[in-house]
Amino acid sequence: MFIPMGTVVAVCMLVTLVFANRFPGMSLNRVTPPILLRIIGVVTGAAGLWNVLWYALRHLTELWGLMALGSGILMTLLSALLILAPEKQPPILNTLRPFAVVALAGFTFVYALTLYRL
């Protein structure tokens, strides 16, 4: 038995959303041990890179290839800058963070809905 990669990516997107947002009262980053944050950042960043470099580049002319490209870029960006190194983020990212989080939430919803329908 194996877990389909689409399911793994959808779960990684959800985890990225939980740890990359800074909405009041919803940020787990303050109470999560630093080593666990690093593990989460590396795993979700790797899933984002897989989405972009492996799946999206092979399927750029298809809907799911474009979905993988968009969600992978957002996951990698949010994981690398907001989970792994929040102190090194460029100031513009604070302005763009809510839009990136909402966009990733949209991708997560579409992935989850599609997986549910399978």
Contacts in CASP RR format, 6 or more apart in sequence:
PFRMAT RR
TARGET T0000
AUTHOR 0000-0000-0000
METHOD contacts of the structure
MODEL  1
MFIPMGTVVAVCMLVTLVFANRFPGMSLNRVTPPILLRIIGVVTGAAGLW
NVLWYALRHLTELWGLMALGSGILMTLLSALLILAPEKQPPILNTLRPFA
VVALAGFTFVYALTLYRL
5 50 0 8 1.000
5 55 0 8 1.000
6 111 0 8 1.000
6 115 0 8 1.000
7 115 0 8 1.000
8 47 0 8 1.000
9 47 0 8 1.000
9 48 0 8 1.000
9 50 0 8 1.000
9 51 0 8 1.000
9 68 0 8 1.000
9 71 0 8 1.000
9 111 0 8 1.000
10 108 0 8 1.000
10 111 0 8 1.000
10 112 0 8 1.000
10 115 0 8 1.000
12 43 0 8 1.000
12 44 0 8 1.000
12 45 0 8 1.000
12 47 0 8 1.000
12 48 0 8 1.000
12 75 0 8 1.000
13 44 0 8 1.000
13 47 0 8 1.000
13 71 0 8 1.000
13 75 0 8 1.000
13 104 0 8 1.000
13 107 0 8 1.000
13 108 0 8 1.000
13 111 0 8 1.000
14 108 0 8 1.000
14 112 0 8 1.000
15 40 0 8 1.000
15 43 0 8 1.000
15 44 0 8 1.000
16 41 0 8 1.000
16 44 0 8 1.000
16 45 0 8 1.000
16 75 0 8 1.000
16 78 0 8 1.000
16 79 0 8 1.000
16 83 0 8 1.000
16 104 0 8 1.000
17 101 0 8 1.000
17 104 0 8 1.000
17 105 0 8 1.000
17 108 0 8 1.000
18 26 0 8 1.000
18 28 0 8 1.000
19 28 0 8 1.000
19 29 0 8 1.000
19 32 0 8 1.000
19 37 0 8 1.000
19 40 0 8 1.000
19 41 0 8 1.000
19 44 0 8 1.000
19 82 0 8 1.000
19 83 0 8 1.000
20 78 0 8 1.000
20 79 0 8 1.000
20 82 0 8 1.000
20 83 0 8 1.000
20 97 0 8 1.000
20 100 0 8 1.000
20 101 0 8 1.000
20 104 0 8 1.000
21 27 0 8 1.000
21 97 0 8 1.000
21 101 0 8 1.000
22 97 0 8 1.000
29 37 0 8 1.000
29 83 0 8 1.000
29 86 0 8 1.000
32 40 0 8 1.000
37 83 0 8 1.000
37 84 0 8 1.000
38 84 0 8 1.000
40 79 0 8 1.000
40 83 0 8 1.000
41 79 0 8 1.000
41 80 0 8 1.000
41 83 0 8 1.000
41 84 0 8 1.000
42 79 0 8 1.000
42 84 0 8 1.000
44 75 0 8 1.000
44 78 0 8 1.000
44 79 0 8 1.000
44 83 0 8 1.000
45 75 0 8 1.000
45 76 0 8 1.000
45 79 0 8 1.000
45 80 0 8 1.000
47 72 0 8 1.000
47 75 0 8 1.000
48 71 0 8 1.000
48 72 0 8 1.000
48 73 0 8 1.000
48 75 0 8 1.000
48 76 0 8 1.000
48 79 0 8 1.000
49 72 0 8 1.000
49 76 0 8 1.000
51 68 0 8 1.000
51 69 0 8 1.000
51 70 0 8 1.000
51 71 0 8 1.000
51 72 0 8 1.000
51 75 0 8 1.000
52 68 0 8 1.000
52 69 0 8 1.000
52 70 0 8 1.000
52 72 0 8 1.000
52 73 0 8 1.000
52 76 0 8 1.000
55 64 0 8 1.000
55 65 0 8 1.000
55 68 0 8 1.000
56 65 0 8 1.000
56 66 0 8 1.000
56 68 0 8 1.000
56 69 0 8 1.000
56 70 0 8 1.000
56 72 0 8 1.000
58 65 0 8 1.000
59 65 0 8 1.000
59 68 0 8 1.000
60 66 0 8 1.000
60 69 0 8 1.000
67 107 0 8 1.000
67 110 0 8 1.000
67 111 0 8 1.000
70 107 0 8 1.000
71 104 0 8 1.000
71 107 0 8 1.000
71 108 0 8 1.000
71 111 0 8 1.000
74 100 0 8 1.000
74 103 0 8 1.000
74 104 0 8 1.000
74 107 0 8 1.000
75 104 0 8 1.000
77 100 0 8 1.000
78 97 0 8 1.000
78 100 0 8 1.000
78 101 0 8 1.000
78 104 0 8 1.000
81 88 0 8 1.000
81 89 0 8 1.000
81 90 0 8 1.000
81 93 0 8 1.000
82 89 0 8 1.000
82 93 0 8 1.000
82 97 0 8 1.000
END
